[in-house]
Amino acid sequence: MQTEWPSRAASDPAVMTLRAVSAGHGGSTALDEVSLELERGTVTVIAGANGSGKSTLLAVIAGLHGIRSGEIRRARGLRVAIVVQRSRLPERLPLTVRDAVRMGTWAGRGLWRRTTPSDADVVAQSIERVGLNGLEKRAVHSLSGGQMQRVLLAQGIAQRAELLLLDEPMNGVDEETSAQIRRLIDEEARGGRTVVHVSHDEQVIGAAERLIRLEEGRIRSV
């Protein structure tokens, strides 16, 4: 069951709470009575072995995967953005960098409404923040893996959501790009966004402000 708080006051510390949530795929259980609270302006890292339930938990938080039991409470009107791994996208998207980042503004204005000057400013600022200035007209299929990951992050930033979800954003990128993504995540949290990201990176896990470690669908440490 999913419910909303009656208000979304800035003083409310939590943007979402999961209580004894279970979810699965077919006949298998991916999450087993998971409970957690996501607070404003914090960074939470989800860690665990392959098959431990990390991606399912991220999808449940995003509202993309149904639950079998438990309760999810979310702040009313909460906007959620999710950034997928680049490996999950078609290899030859007929898009430029600017086009791909502009897609992030659709969440706020709808697919068929015209782009506003404010949208254009958000797109430009998002591209600048991830360090891709000068590549706005480049086709995304011509980018390196690290550049493409930054495009996806810029797209997520452009959505201007209160809750930003990232599926292994540092996976397969070089150390410079990884460090830049970590800085951007910290900046987003300092700006008041709640950030949740999946990671296998021991450096990221060790420095996590808050860590959720999953094992066979259950939380082992928070």
N, C-alpha and C positions, 0 to 999 in steps of 0.2 A: 504494500500500500504506500502511496506517496501523498503527502499533505504539505501545505504551505503555512508558514507563520502568517499571522494577520498583518504584520508590517515588516518593513525592511529597514528599520532605523539603523543609523550609523553606529549607535551604541551597542547594538546586538553583536556579541563576539562571534557567534557561529553563523555560517551561511548555509550549512547542511549538516544533518545528523543522520547516521545510519544506526538502526537498532536491530540487532539479531537478524541481519539480512542474509538470506540464502538464495543462491542462484545457480543455474547449471546449463548444460548443453545436452539436449536429448535426455537420456537416462542417467547421465553423470552429474555429479555435484562439483561445481567450480568454486563456490563460496559457501561456507558453512557457518552460519550465525555470526556474521561479521558486524561489529559495532565500532563506530568511530565518529568523531566530530571534527569538522573543518572550520577553522576560525579565520576571520578576516586578516589579510595582510601577513599570512604565514606561508611557508613553503613546506610541503610534506613530500617525502620520498617514499615510494612503494618499491620494495625489494623482495627478492625471493627467486627460487630456482624456476626454470622453465616448467610450465604446467602447474605452478602454485596458485594461480588465480589472479595474477596481477592485471592482465589485460581485461579480464572479466570485471574486476573491481572498477577499473577506470571507465569501462563502458556503462556499468551500473550508475556510477556517479554522474556520467554525462547524460543519463536518461536514454541510452541507446540499447540497453539490455534489460529485459524484464526480470522481476524477482519472483521467487516461489513463496517466500514468507518473510516476515519482518516488516519494518517500517522505515520509510525515508521521509524526513522532514526537511524542507528547503525554504529559504527566505523567499517571500512573495516577489515575483518578477525577476528572480535571479537569472542573469544571463550567463550562459556557459559556453566556452569555446574549447574545442578539442583539436589538438595538432597530432596527426597520425605520423607514422614513420614514412619516410620517402619511399621505402621499398614496397609500400602498399599502393603506390600510385602507378598509373600506366607510364611506360618508359618514354613515350613521345607525345606528351600533351601539346596541342597546338596553341600554347600560351606564351606570352612574354612574362618577365618578372613582374612588371606593373600589373598585367592582367590577373596574375595569380594572387597577388597581394590585394588587389581591388575586390576579389571575391569575398574577402573577409568583411567588407562593408555591407554585403547583402543581408547579413543577419539583422542589421539595424534599420534598413530601409526597404527590404524586399527585393526580389529578383528583377521585377519589371519597372521599378522606379528609376528615374534618371540619376546619375551620379551628381552630387552637389559639390560646390567648392570646398565645403567642410570635409566631405569624403575624400576629395583629392588631396587635401592637406594631411589627413590621417594616413593615406597610402604613402605619401612622400615621407612623412615622419617615420613610419614603420620601416620603410626601406632603408632610411638613413640609420636608424637605430641598430639594424642588423649588419650594417657595413657593406651594403650592396649598391651604394651610389655609383652611377655611371653604367650600371648593368640593367637599367629599367627596361630597355628594349630587347634584351637578350632573350632568346627562346629558352624556356626552362629545361628542355631536353638537352641543351648544350652545356649546362652547368655541371660543375663537379658535385660530388656527393655532399660535401660540406656546404657549398653554396645553396644547393637545393634544400638542405635542412634549414638554412637560415631564411629562405623564401617562405617555407611553411611556418616558421616561427613568426615572421613578419605578418603573415596572413592571420595567425591567431591573435597577435597584438592588435591588428586592425579591427578585430571584432569588438574591441572595447568591452569585453565581458568581465564580470566581477570574479568569475571562477575560470581559471585557465588550466586546462588539462593537457599534459604532454606525454606522449608514448615514446619513451626512450629517446629523447631529443639528442643525446650525445652519442648514440650508437653509430659506429662506423665513421666518425668524423675525426679530423686531426686535433692535436692538443690545443692549437690556437683557436679553432672554432669551438671546441668544447669549453675553453675558458671564457670565450665571449658569450656563449649561451648561458653559462652559469652566472655571469655578471648580469645579463638581461633578466634572468629569473629573479635575482635578488632585487633588481630595480623595480620589477613589476610588483613584488611583495611590498617594497617600501612605498610604492604608490598606492597601496591599499588593496591590491588584488590578492586573491587566494590562489596559490599555485600548487598543483599536485602533479608530480611526474614520476614515471616509472624509470628505474635505473638499475644497471648491472655494475656500474662504475664504483669500485670500492672507495675511491677518493670522494666521490659525491656522497655515497652512503655514510662514510665516516664523518663527513662535515654536515650531515643533515640536521636541520633545525628540529625536525620531527620525522621519525622513521616508523613506517609500518612494514614489518617483515611478515610475509605470508609463507605458510607451509601447509600444503595440501588443503588450501582453501580456508585456513584458519589464521588469525593473527597471532603471531608468537611474541611480538614485542611492539610497543608503541612509544 
